[in-house]
Amino acid sequence: MTLKGKTLFITGASRGIGKAIALRAARDGANVAVAAKTAEPHPKLDGTIYSAAEEIEAAGGKALPLVLDVRDDVAVKEAIDRTASHFGGLDILVNNASAIQLTPVEQTDMKRFDLMHQINTRGTLACSKHAIDHLKKSDNPHILMLAPPLDMQEKWFAAFTPYSIAKYGMSLVVLGLAGELRSAGIAVNALWPRTTIATAAIRNIIGGDTMMQQSRTPEILADAAHEILTTPSRDMTGQFLIDDTFLASRGVTDFDVYRVDPEHALAPDFFVPDDSEPPCDLGPVTSGD
């Protein structure tokens, strides 16, 4: 299947994972609403909604750049309604926008917790809420969250409880909405990376250039998302999918193409369940000499 002619509303699509998903859809000839906050160039962050829109158009899609703060539910509704009006409908919502701060409770300012909760959990809920009426009119409607499996272990909370609560909030929206919307035929699924992904968050917040070298590129999530979003919506919903395991189930065998630097072992991401076995070796790639 293809996303040709389908309309996607992607939050946080000006860079990183959101943009990668947008570009993969654009290569099919999809319509993409680039919904993000960055309208002007940022000194530490690449891209704006306008530069992302240009790349989407160059890749073969159609783009609608929208300045959006997902914390403003009135603005969210207006942006989604505008997207459906502009492109003649809405088929897919990708809740990618997220805020992160890896600090324990004692060191977390409550304003920062509120920010993470409002963007990650509340923003995801608001976008989903206002997309539902439009998605009901699609012949293959999907909501996809970039959210982790609900693996409720102390180790995922102990070091940074505020972030974990906010991120798992997105996963809880998946769990609830999948049940709520199953009868309407709207698929609601979650996608999560096994390893760290080379994004601004990794470079600026978590691990700098070293961890960037130990990461995979956003394209692995873009390819996995494409597989999900081209699946008949009534065939798969309520799933919490790990990128490489899901791609392997769809026949992908070469995962080295997603490595930033094959000479480095891949760094595991947070929240991946202990019983999730990788379909490939995550150690450094040797030349075989």
N, C-alpha and C positions, 0 to 999 in steps of 0.2 A: 504494500500500500504506500501511498504518498501523501504528503501534506499540501500538494498543489491546490491552490484556491482556498485552503483553510485559513481561518483567522485566529491568531494567537494573541493573547494579552499577557505580556511577560513583565513582572515587576523586577526591578533591579537589573534591567537589560542593557544598561549603558556600558557594561564591562564584564569581564570574568565569565562565570558560568552562565549567567543569564544571556549575555551576548552570544556565547558559543551555541546555546540552544536556539537562539534566534537565527543565527547564520546557517545552522544546519537546516532549519525549516525553510529559510530563504532559498536555499539551493534547490528545493523542491518547487519553488514558486509560491510560497505562502505569503500571507499578509501578516505583518507583525506590528503590534502596538508596543513601542518602547517606553515603558512607564517607569521613570526613575527621577531622582531629585537633581541630578547633575545636568544643569543647563550651560554652565560656564566651566572652562577647563580648571582642574584642581591641581595644585602643585605636586601632590603625592599620589594622585589617582589618574589613570589613563582614561580618556574617553568622556564623551558627553552623550546625551540622548540624540543629539544631531549627528555626531560623528558615527555613532552606532547605526543610525538610520541610513546614512550614506553607504555604509558597508553592507547593510541588508539589501539595499537597492542594487548595489554592484554585484551581489551574489545571486541576484535573480528574483528577489522578492519585492514586496511593496511594504513601505514602512510609514508608521504614524508616530512621530516623537511626541511624548506627552510628559510635561513636568508634573510629577506626582509624589506627594508624601503620603504613604499608605496609612499614616496615623489619622489622616483627615478623611473620615468615612463619607462625608458629603462630596469631597473631591474625588474619592474612589468611584462612587456611583456615577458622577459626571463623566469621568474618564472612560469607564467601561461602556456607558451608554453612547458616548461619542464614538468609541471604537466600533460598536455594533452598527451605528448609523453610517459611519464612514465607509465600512467595508461590506455592509449588508448582512451583518450577523456576527456571531461569536461562536467558535468551536472549541477553543482550548484556553484554559487559564493556567499559567505557570506561576506559582507563588515561590519566588526565588529571593526576594528582598529579605535581608536579615541583618541584625546588628550583633556584635560580639564583644565581650570583655571577659577575659579569663582571670577573674579575681575571686577569692573567697568572700564569704558574707561580710566578715569584719572589715574588709578593704573595699567594699563596693558601695559607692554613693547611691542612695535610693533613686536619685534622678536618672542615673545610668541604668539601674534595674528597670525603672519605668520605661525608658527608651527601648530597651531590648524587648520587654513584654509587649509594648505597643506596636513595635514593628513586626516582631516575629509571630507572636500569637494573635494579637488583636488585628494586625494588618492582614494576616492570612485569612482570618475569619471574615473580616469586612469585604475583602476582595471576592472571596468565595460567595458570600451572601448576595452581593450585588451582581454577580455573574450568572447565578442560577437560572433566572427567568430567560436570559438569552441562550444559555446552554441547552435548555429544554427544547429549543427549536432546531438544534443541530442534529445531523444524522449520525455523528460519532463524537459526542461530547466528552471532554476529559478535564479534570482538575488534577494538576500534579504539584506536589509540594517537595521542595528540597529539604527534607526532614529525616531524622534518623529513626531506625526501628525502636520500638518501645521496650528497650532492654533495661529494666529497672534494677540496676545494681548500684550499690553504694559508691563504687569507684568512679562512676560517671558523674556523681554529684559532689563528692567530698572536696575536690579542688576548686570548683567554680559553680556552686549551687545556683546562683542567680542566672547565669547563662544557660545551664542545663534545664532549669525550669522553663525559661522562655523558649528554648529550642524544642523541648519535648512538648510544649504547648502546641506547636505546629503539628506534631505527630498525633496529638489527641484530636485535633481538628480532622485529620485524615480518618482516624478510627470512627469518629462520630458521623462525619459527612458521608462516608462510604455506605453506612447503614441507612442514613436518612435519604440518600439519593439513589439507592440501588434500584428501586422500583421505577424511577424515572429514566433509568438507563444511562445515568451520568457516572462515569468512572472517576473514582477518587483514589489516587495512589501516592506513595512516597518513594523518593529516590535518594540514595545516600552513597557517598564515595567510600571505598574501602581504605584508600590512602589519602593523604593530604593532596590538595589540588592547587596548582600554581596560580594563585590569585593575589590580589592586593592584601587581603587579610592575612595570608600566610607570610608575605614579605614584611608587612608593616606592623603586625600585631603578634604573630606567633613565633616565627622562626627565622626571619631574614633570608638572605640569599642561600644559606646552607640548606635550609629546609625546602626552599624552592627547587634545588637540585634533587631533592629526595621525593619530589612530588610527580604526579601525573598531570597532564594538561587538561584543561576544561573540556576538551573534545571527547573524552571518554564519557562524561555525563551527557554531552550533547547527543552522542550516538545512542546511548541508553535511553535518553528521553525520547528520541525519534522512534525507537522501537516501541516504547510504551504508547506514544501518542498515535501511532498508526495501527495499534491493535484495536479490534472492535470493542467498544466501551463495555458492552454487556458480557464480554469474555473475561475481563480482568478488572477487579476493583477491590479496594481494601488491602492492597498489598504493600509491604515495606521491602523495597528492593535495594540490594547492594549492586552497584554499577557493574563490576566485572562478572559477578556470578550470574546476573541477569543476561548480560551480553553473551556469556558462554552458553547459556541455555538457548540462545537464539543462533548459535553456530559460530560465534566469533572465537578464534583461537590465537590470534596474534595480539597480545596486549603490550608488547614492547614499544609499539608505535606511539603509545600514549606517554611514555616516559620523557621527562624533561632532560635527564642525563642518565643514560643507561649504565654508566659506571658507578652509580650510587644505588644502594639499597633503598627501597621505597619506605617512607615513613607511614605508619598506620594512622588512620584518622580516629577521632573520638567516636564513641557510641556503637562501634561495630561489635556485635555479639561474639562471645568467645567460641561458639560452635559454628560460626560462619567460616567455612574453609575456602581459601582463595583458589581460583581455577588455574593459577600459574605461580611460578616462583617469584617472590617479591625481592629477592636478593639482587645484587649487581649482575649485570649481563656480562659474561666473559666472551672473549673473542673465539675461544676454542683452540687457540694455538698452544 
